[in-house]
Amino acid sequence: LIRVTEQFIPILTKQSSSSIINISSVVGRVSVPLMGLYVMSKHAVSGYSQSIAPELSNLGIKVKVVEPGVTKSKFYKSAMRDKDEYFNQKVNKLISKVPVSDPEKVAKVIFNAANSKSFRVFYPVGIMAYLSIYSSMLTPSRLMNYCYSKLLRLANFQ
């Protein structure tokens, strides 16, 4: 991500208007259990993007971060193929309870971010993404951890 961004900066500064659009996730700002490495990678995308946004705005380059939540796709199936079957079943049970976004909605948000004249950085996709992000900002971490532990017990994660 960093190397690609650095390679494009000289090209983008020559344009009259340009944007860098990075795809992160709701979990780039809201940590959830059972997905530690994925959460870490999305926090890195969001943090890096937020960090370079003011630097590049001085060059006329807008930095955007699209943050989908769970989206109808084959992502989870392919991401879980190396995990054991018991773990897969539990994660799939949890994910099945979460409302999913339509891929077309994600595409629309990407399109809108690309065409926006605004220097706004974050573009959550769907109401669940907004609710997750803003409720996590307002909820003490101790309460969030308690809720996650209850949720994991309900899914029989012991």
C-alpha positions, 0 to 999 in steps of 0.5 A: 500500500505504501509503495504503490501510494508513493509511486503514484504521488508524482503522477497524481500531483500533475492532475487537476484533481485526484484521489487515492481510494483505499478499501479498508473495513469497519473493523479498521476502526472497530476491533472485533474478536476472532479476526485479530490479523484481519482487524490489524491489517485494516487498522493499518490501512485506515491509520496510514490513510488518515495520516497521509490525508493532510499531507497530500491535501496540500498537493491537491490529492484527496485520500479516501477510505471506504469502510464496508462491513460484512458484504455478500461475497465469498471472502469469508469462505476463502479466508477461513479455508485454512482454519479448523472446521470447528472454528469455521462453524463458530465464525460462520454462525456469528457472521450469519447473525450480522446484516450484510451489505450488497456489493453494489452498495459498496461500489456506489460508495466507492464511486461517490468517494471517487467523484466527491470534491470533498477532502472527507477521508472516511466513507462507511458503507451502510447503516450498520457500518455507521452504527458500529463505528459511532457506537464504539466511539461512545461505548467504554471498552470495558462494556464492549469487551463484556458484550463481546464475551457474552456474544462468544458464549452464546455461540458456544466459544469457550 
